[in-house]
């Protein structure tokens, strides 16, 4: 039968006690992590979020208490009172390993059935089981540490931005559906029949309106929602650090955010980040790394060999030597011996998932050149390729020949894949990078039109304004992303604050005046009454916590996440509704 804690007051957490506490009488409360009955002594590892203390129940000291302790099982919730003493067998693996508590009182506050999963970090249980029994999973030390880091990061963020004069302002969760981008989560209105709210994908327009309202500097830590296919680092609901500033240009936004990142890395990881952070134009990032979020912790840069092979007579290369296509390669240093013929085949399968038709390769070995394409190329061409790619004995040169977007996508991702394969990445290394001068537009082949690369409110670079209607593909944006170790951690831009330019932007995106007014009339109306130059940035907070905790899965840094199919295994959401509930919000479900 459960007891209560009346008359007891916890005076220490389980992980706090040290040798300096020897001789003290302490009261601890927590969960039984492990119990060991040695006949006349019962040892109990008592756990809370701070760690573990070893509790001793001795039959020769208190026989009744010992009998009670024999009933303890894993995950019982208990309170104990006892004296701290030196531990006879030291455990160097835990901070409390030099002391133990000889119990003189025990209260069983709650009993537990046998847990369906082990409460330990290396349990290797299936993720679905972890999510179904999330309350048990959250008792694991690494999960509690992740959430403590997350909590500390909230404080660090607020401390920094409050100190910089930012106001924390909440924007609404019920907003207007967006005309572009990923799918909205829709919320039916009971009061306004047949009408819907949307959960925000970001507070973009509202934070711009706050700048028009004269708030000057705004930030919030906010939930955002996107109804899209999920990956390891995506969730249908996620958390952003969102900020906006008035009377600024690119340099102002970047400068304050560099200082924020330096402060956060020092406070969370005790790592010193050098400022200023390196910058790279979008075009350079694509040419050198194939992606707009390059990992700079290793080399493996892309090399363009189009000019060398375009007249080689090899049809695969010649067909990719036209405008908009290219032949590019990566020199995998010492890759000739690391990758067998079969392993190279797996690399080919990998690039095919990104649209590439195949992967050409050349091994430079003691016996000479080993390559299935060597018979199609002259010795001069092969030597030209090796020279251009700085090939040496033992290297493996790999190539993709295709449209530029396929070449970039396949080799950019292959580069990361190879680095993991060959263990080229140091986890204690942090490489930060600003990517700048993004294209303002990208062409959507499915829709047959240009769409905004970031969003329709991003300002074009002044020198490119004249091409907005005539050559939209060359217009650059006043946009910037912060990339850390190959992951985009945040992105932002200077916004359009001129109604005429905003209308030109809408027109370039294919919106009629009527559509623009219907979708964004409230923004255009506000701009009529004086909109300051403004810009901002939003961080993916969940991704930052993954970085700071060295987690590979976003679900390990969120207390109650969803699965990759956007379901909640703990609560069972989403669920079907009764006819009465659907009728209340004027909805019929079509089977």
N, C-alpha and C positions, 0 to 999 in steps of 0.2 A: 504493500500500500504506500502511495506517495506521501511524503512528508512536506512540510512547508519550511520556509527559511526564517520564520519569526524568531527574533532574538539574535540572528546572525547578520553580520555585515561584512561583505567581502572587502579585504584590505589590500590584497595584491592580485594581479593577474598571474596565470600559471607560468608565463614565460619571463617574468620580471625578477624572480629570486636569484640571488647570487651568494657567494661565500660571505659577503658582508652581512647577510641576513641570518647567519647561523646564531642560534639561541633565541630568535624571535618566535612568538606564537602568531601564526597566520591563519587566515580564513580564506580558502580558495573555493571556487565553484566552476564547474565545467562538465565535460563529457569524458567518459571512460574510453580512452583510446586503445588500451590493452590492459589485460589483467593476467597475473602469473601467480598461481598458488603453489608454493614450495613446501607445503605440509604444515609448518608452524608459522610461516610468514606469507602474506599476500602482498605482492607489489602491484600497484595500479599506476599507469601513466595517465595523468589527468590533463586534458587538453582544452584550451580555449583559443581565441584568435591570435594570441601573442606567443603561444608555444606550449611546451609540456613541462610538468613537474612530476617527479616520481613520489608517490605516496606509499608509505609502509604501514601495514597493519600487522602487529606482532602478537601472537597467541599468548606469549609469556607476559606481556604487558597488560593486555586487556582481552580476556577470552571472549566476552560477549561481543565486543566490537569486532573481533576477528571473525566470529560466526556470521555477523552481519555482512562483513566485507566479502565473505565467500560467496554470497549471492550476486555479487556485482558481475555484470556482463558488458560487452562492448556497446557503447553509445548510451548507457545509463547516464542520466544527468544527476550529479551529486554535489553536495557541499561537504567540505571537511574542515576541521580545526585541528591544528597540530603544531609541533615545534620543528623548526628548521635545524637540521644537523648535517654534518659532513657525510658525504656519500662514500661508502667503502670501495665500490668499484666505479671509478670515474668514467663517464661517457663524454668523450671529447666532441661527439657529433652534434650535441645540442648545448646552447648557452647555459642551461641550468644543470649541466651534467656533473657538477661537483657537489651538489647538495641534494637532499631528499627531505621529506616531511614525515615525521613519525606521528601518525594520526591518533587523536584522543577523542574525536567525535566524528560521526558520519551520519549524514542525512541523505536518503535516496529521494530526490525531488521528482524524478520521472524515470520509469522503466522503458526499455526499448526492445522491440522484437529483433530478430536477427536481421541486420541490414542486407538489402538485396545487392548492394555494391560495397566494396571495401573502401574504407575512409583512409586512403593513403595515396601519395602522389603517383606512384608507379604501378597502379592497379591494372592498366591496359584494358579497362572495360570499354565496351562499345559506346560510341558517342550518344546513340539514342537512349541507352540506359542512363548515361550521365545526365541527359536533359530531362528524362522522365522523373528521375529521383534527384532533381537539382538541389533540393535542400540538403541532402546528404553530400552531394558532390561539392557544394560550397563549403563544407567543413574541411575539405582538404587544404593543407597548408599553402600549396602554390596558388589555389584559387583565392584564398583569403588574402594572400600577399598581393595578388593582382588587383583586387578590389581596394586594398589599402593604398596601393600606388595610385590608382585612379582617384580615390578620394583626396589624396595629397595633391594630385595634379589640379583638381578643381580649385583648391585653396591657392596654389601657386599662380594659377591663371587669374583668379580674382585679385590677389594681392598686387600683381604686376599692373593690370589694366586700371584698377582703382587708383594706383599711385601715379599713373600716366594721365589721369584726368578723364577717363572714360566713364560714361554712365551705363549702368546695367539696366536695360529696359526689356521687358517681356513683350514679344509679339504673339498674336493669337494663333491657336492651334486650328481653329476653324476658319478657312480662308476660301478664296476663289480658285476654281480649277485652272490649271495652267494650259496654255494653248500648244506648248511644245515640250519636248524632253521626255523623260521616263514617265511611266504611268502614275497617275495620282491615285491615292486611296480616297474614295468618295464616301461622304457621310450624308445620308438622306435627312432632309428637314421635316420634322413632324408638323411644325407650325406653317411652313410655306410649302404647300402640297406640290409635289412633282419637281421640287428644286433641291439642289445638292450643294453642300460644302465640299472642300477638299482638305485633307491634311497636308501641311506645307512640305514641299520638297526642299525648300530653304526659305528664309525670311527676306529674300532678295529685294522685292519691291517695297516692302514695308520698311526695311532699314534705309532704303533710299529716301522714302518719304520722311523718315526721322531726320535726315540731313536737311531736307527742304523745310522741316519744322524748326530748324535752328538748334538741334540737340548737340551738334558739333562733333562729339565722339561717343559712339555707342558700342556696346558689346553685350553678348549674352551667351550662355551655355544652354543650347536648346536642342530639343528633339526634332528630327526631320524624318520624312517618310517617303519611300519610293517603292512602288509595286512593280518590281523587276526581278529578273532571274538573279539568283544569289550565287556568290562564290565564297571562298574561304575568308575574304576580307570585306564582305558585304552583308548587310542585314536590311530587312524591310524598314525597320526603325533604327536610326542611328543618331549619334550626338555630334553636334557641331559647336566649335567655338567660332562665333560669328561676330565680325566687327566692321565698322564703317567710320570714316573720318571725313570731315569737311575741310575745304580750302587746301587740298593736298594734290600732289602729283605722285608718279610712281616712286620716286626716291623717298618721299615721306612715309609712304606705307611700308616699303621694304625696310627702312631704317628702324622703325619702331618694332617691327616683327622680328628683325634680327636680334634686337636686344631682348625681346621676349623669349626667343628660342635659347639664347645664351643663358638667360636666367633659369629657364625650365630645366635645361640639361644639367646645370650646376646643382639646382635644388633636388632634382629627382635622382640623378645618376652620379653626381659629383664629378662630372666631365666638363672640361673647359672647351668651349667652342670658339675657334678663331673668327674674328670679324675683320673685314666684311666677308660675307659668304660669297663663294664663287658664283659667277653668272655665266650663262650660256644661252645664245639665241636658239630658238626652236629649230631653225634650219640646220645649224651646226650639230645640234643633238641628234637629229634624224640622220644626217650624213655620217656621223661618227659612230653612233650607237644603235640606230634603227628605231629608237623609241624616244618619246618626249619625257621620259622619267628614267634616265640612265643611272645605273649603279656604278659609281666611280671607284669602288673598292678594288676593282681588278681591271685589266686592260681589255684584250679581245675586241679591239675596235674594228669596224667595218672598213674595208678598202675597196674603192671603185676601180675595177679593171676593164671597164667597158671599152675604153680607147685602145687597150692592148689587144683585145680579142675580137673586136667588131669585124675585122676582115680576115679572121682565122680560117674561114671555110667551114667551121663547125656550126651547123644550122641552129642548134639550141642557143648558142651565144649570139649568132648574127641576128636572129629574130628578136632578141631582147636588147638590141643596140639602137632601137628607134626611140624617138622622143617619148618621154613618160615611162620608159623602161630602162633597166640597167642590169649589169652583171657585177655583183659585189661579193666579197669573200671575207672570211675570218681566218687569221693564222692562229691555230691552236698550238702554242709552244709545247714541245715534247708530246704532242698528241699522237704521233705515229705509232708509238708503242702502247700508249694508254688505251687507244681505241682500236680494237680488232676489226676485221672486215664486218663481222656480225654486229658489233657495236656501232659502226658507222651506219649500218642499215637502220638501226634504231634512231639515229640522228636524222636520217632521211624521213622516217615515219613521223618524227616530231615536227619537222618543217612543213610536212604535208598538211598537218592539222591547221596551219596558218595560211593555206591556199597555195603553197609552192608545189610545182609539178615534180620536183626532185631536188637532189643535193649532189652536185658534182664535187669531186675531191681529188687531191694530190697528196701522196705521202712522200716525204723526202727521207730516204733510207740509205743505209750503207751500200746496198745493192743498186742504188740509183732511184729513179722515179717509179713509184708504184701508183698507177691511176687508171681507171677504166676509160678516161677521156683522152689519155695521152696519145692514142693512135689517131685521134682526130686533129691534133694540134702539132704544129711544127716545133722543132727544138727551140727556135728563136722565140716563139710565142710562150712556150713553157718557161723559158729562162726569164722572159720579160715579166711574166706573172710572179715568179719567185722573187725577182728583184723588187718589184713594186710592193709585194707583201712582206718583204724582209724575211723570206723563208730561209731556214737553216736546217742542218742535218737533225732529223728527229721530229721535225714539225709536220703537222697535218693541216693542209689548206682546204677549206670547204667553201663552196660557192652556191649562190642561188641566182638564177637568171629569169627575170619576170618583170611585170609592172612594178614600178617603184614602191607602191604601197604594200605589195606582197613581199617584195625583197626586204623592205624595212621591217615589216611585221614578223616575218619568219626568222630572219637573222637576228633581229633585236631580242626576240624571245629565246632563240637558240643560244645566244651569248650568255644569258642568265642560266640556262639549263646546263651549259658546259661548265660554268663557274661552280655550280653546285656539285656536278659530277666529279670534278677534279679538286674539290675542296680548296678553291682559290679565295674564299671569302673569310675575312677575319671578323668574328662577331663583336669584338671589342673596338672595332673601327667605325667611326661615324663620318660619312661624307655627305655634306649638305650642299645643295645646289639650287640656285634660282634659274628657272627656264623663262625666257622673256621673248617678246616679239612673236607671239603666236599668230597664225593666220586668223583673220576675223571670221572667215567663213570656211566651211568645208562642203563639198558637193555630195549630196545624198542621191545615189543612183536609183534607189527604190522610188523616191519621191520625184526625181527628175528636176531638182532645184537645189539652190544653195541654202544651207541652214547655218545658224550661228555655231561657231566652234565652242564657245562657252555659253553665252546667253545674249539675247537681243539688246541688252543695255550696256554692253561693253563699248568703250570709246575706241574709234579707229585712231591710228596715229595720224597726227595733223598732216604730215607730208604725203599721206596716202589717201586723203579725203577725196581728191579729185577723181580717183578710180572707183569710187563706191558703186557707181551705176555701170561703168563701162568695163572694168576689169576686176570684179570683186575677188577673184582668186588670188590677186597679189596684195590685197589690202591687209596690213598688219594691225594687230590689236594692241592696245595698252593693257596687256594682260600678263600675268606672272604666276607661276606655280612654284611652290617650295617642294623640292624632292629630297628625301633622305634615304640613303642606301637603296635606291632603286624603287622607292614607293612615293607616289604623290601624297603628301601629307596635308596640303592645302593649296588653295588657288584663289586668285582674285583679279581685280582689274580696276582701272579708273573708269567711272561710269560716264555715260552721255548726260550732260546737264542742259543741253541746248535742244529745245523742242523741234527746231527745223532739222537738225542732224538726226534726232531720234526718229522723226517721220521718214527721212531718207533711208534710215536703217530698216524700218519696217517695210518700206517699199522694196528694198533690195532683197528682203526675205520673202517677198511675194504676198504681203498683206495689203489688201485694199484699204483705203482710208476708213471705210465703214468697219472693216474687221479690226483695224488698229484701235478705233474709237471704242468698239464693243469690248475688246479684251483689255485695253490699257488706258481707257479714257480717264480713269481716276489719276493715273500717273501724269499723263499729258496735261490734264487740268491743273495739277499741282505745280507743274513746271512753268505755267504761265505767270506765276506770282513770285518768281525769283528762286532759282535753284542754284546753290553754291557748287563749285567744282568739288567732286567727292569721289571717293574710292574706298575699297576695303578688301577684305580677305576672309575666307572661312577655312578652318582646319577640320579635318576628320579626327575628332578626339579619340574615337575608338582605335583608329590606326596608330595614333601617337602612343596610346597605352600599350598596344602590341609591341611597338618599338622599345618602349621603356621597360617592358617586362620580358622581352625576348620571346614573345608568343607568336606562333605561326597561324593561329586560328582566332578570328575575331570573337568567337563564342567563349573563349577563355578569358576575355576581359570585360564581359557583360554579365550582370548578375542573372538575368532571366532572358536568354536569347531565343531566337527562333531557329528552326532547322533550315536546310537549303530549300525546302518546299514551303517555307514561310509558315510553318505550324509550330505551335507551342505544346510540346509533349507533356509538360507539367500540368497545365490547366485544361488542355484539350482544344484550345482555340486554333482556328476559327470553328464555329459550330453553326448548325442549321437553326433557323428561328421558327417559332410557331406561327401559324396563320394570323393569330391575333397580333403578335409583335410586328409582323410584316405589314398588316393592314394599318397599324398605328402610324407607320411612316410612309404609307401610300405606295408600297412596293409589291409586285408579284414576281415570283421566281419562275423562270421558264425552264422546264426540264429538257 
